[in-house]
Amino acid sequence: MEEKIILAAIEEFSRQGLKFTMDDVAKNLSMSKKTLYTVFKSKDELLTAVADYCFADIKRSEQEILLDPNMDIVDKIRSIIIVLPERYKNIGLSSLYQLKEKAPNVYQRVEHYLQTDWDATIALLTSGMAQGKIRKVSVPVLKSMIESTIAEFFSSNVLLEAGLTYEEGLDQLIDIIMSGLIIKEEKA
């Protein structure tokens, strides 16, 4: 029941952004609002569960990237930094900046997720440097750059002002970073 409600909330977010209501979620599921409130006591609680669910999906996607034998280290680095499971593409994530104002507790939760559990990414970066596939850089500085940029996507309307979706913003972020990281082959 909980997962069905979370998925319905994601669907409503896709349609309406953060303007969706608990009533919208209940109607989506053909259930009473009273039943919905027995599972989630508030929209804030539901949004927190949605954030937890989404980041668990992201962690699963990260594992798929790490275990993919068909990807080289550079492709894995590129993919893991901007990992976004397919179900979250094109659902209007560029409007998540509203979280900071409308659901500050949920925003703090998202911010926490963005700042933690970098072990796999750091291991890939370190390995890529050791293999000579990417140039040596300060991993803490790079981590800070990525974290800060993604946090900015979640805390301001920079993407909307730029006319970009969240996915397009991530693609530009990784293109800018990787163009500066990839070692260019010297001509003989």
N, C-alpha and C positions, 0 to 999 in steps of 0.2 A: 504494500500500500504506500509506504513511504517513498519508494523509488518511482512509482507511478505519479505521485504528486510532484516530485522533483522534476521529472521529465515533462509534465504538463506545465510547470512553472517555466522551464526552459523554453518550451514552445510559446508560451504567452509572452515571455521576454522577447523572443524572436519577432513577434507580431507588434508589440507595443513598447518595447524597452522597459524601463523601470516603472512606467505608468500602470502596468498591469496590477490588478487587484486580486485579493484572495477570492472574491466572487468570480472573477474571470477564470481562475484555476479550478474552482469548484464546478463551474459550468462546463469547462473543457472536459472534466471527468464525469459529468452527469452525476455529481454527488452534492449533498447539501453542504452549505458553508459550515454548519454545525459539525458535521463529520470531519471536514477538513481541519477545523480548529481542535479536534481531539488529537490530531497527529502533530500539527504545527500550531502553536499558540499565537503566533503573529507572523506577519509578512517578513519581519526582520529574522525571525527564527527560520523561516522557509528559505530566505536568501542565504543565510549562513549554511544551511544544509546543501543548497545548490552549489555554493562555493566549494564546500568540502567534496561534493560529488565530482565537480568539474576538475578539481586538482587531483583527485584520485585517478580520474581518467587520463589526465596529463602524465601522471607517474607511470601508468600502464603503457602509454604510448612511448615514453622515454625508454622503458625496458625493451619494447619491440625494436626501437632504433638501435639500442646497444647490442642486441642479439642478432641483428640482421647481417648475415654473412655476405650479402651482395653489396653492402655499402662500404666504401673506404672511409678512413678516419676523417677526412675533410668533409665528406657528405654527412657523416654522423654528427660532427660538430655543428655544421650548418643546420641540420634537422633538429637536433636536441635543444639548441638555443631558442628556436622559435616554435617548438612543438605545440601543435594545436590539433587535438583529435577532430576527425572529419565532422562529427555531429555538431561541433561548435563553429564551424566555418559558415560564413554568411548569415549569422543570426544577429548582427548589429552590435557587436562587442565594442564598437567605437563610442557608444553612448554610456559605457560603464563609468566614465568620469563622474557621472551623477551620483555614484555610490558614495563618494566622499561627503557630499552634502546630505543626501537623502537617507543613507544607511551607514553612518560612520563606523559602527561596530563591524559590519560586514566588510567595509573597506579596509579596516585594520586587519581583519582575518586574511584578506587577499594580499595585503602588503606583507604580512608574515609569511605566507606561502611563497611569495616572490623572493624573499630574502633568505629562505632556508632550503636545505636539501640540494645543494649544488654539487655534491660529491661526484656524481656521474659526469657532469659537464666538466668539472675541474680535472677529473681523471682523463677524459678525452683530450682536453686542451694540453695537459702535461704530456700525454703520449704523443700527440701530434707534434709538439715541439721537439720531443726526444727523437722522433722519427725524421725530423727535418721537413715535415709536410707543411708546417706553419712556422712563422718566425717567432722567436722568443719574445714574449711580452710579460709584463707583470700581470699575473692572473687576478690578483685582488683588484687592480685597476680596471681590467677588462670586465670582471664580474660587476663592479660598481657601475660601469658605463651601461651595461645591459640592464641591470636592476633599475637604475635611475631612469632609463628611457622607457622601460615597460611601466614603471610606476607613474611616469609622466602621462603615458597613454591612459592610465586608470584614474588620474587625478585632475586632468585638464581636458579641454575640448580641442586639443592640438590636432587630433586626427580629423575631426569634423571641419575645422578651419582649413586644413590642408586638402580636404575633399577625399580623404582616404578611409578605407575600411580598416578595421583592426588588423586583418590579415595582410593588407597592402602595407600598412605601417611596419608590421613584423618583417615582411619581405624586404622593405627598404632598409630596415635596421640591419638585417643580416648581410645584405649586399654591401652596405657601407663598411661593416666590420670585417667581412671576409675579404673584401678587396684590399684592405689594409693588412690582413694576416697572411694571405697566401703568398708563398715564396715564388717569385717569378723565375722561371727557368732561364738560365743564361744560355745565350747562343754560342755555339762552338766556333 
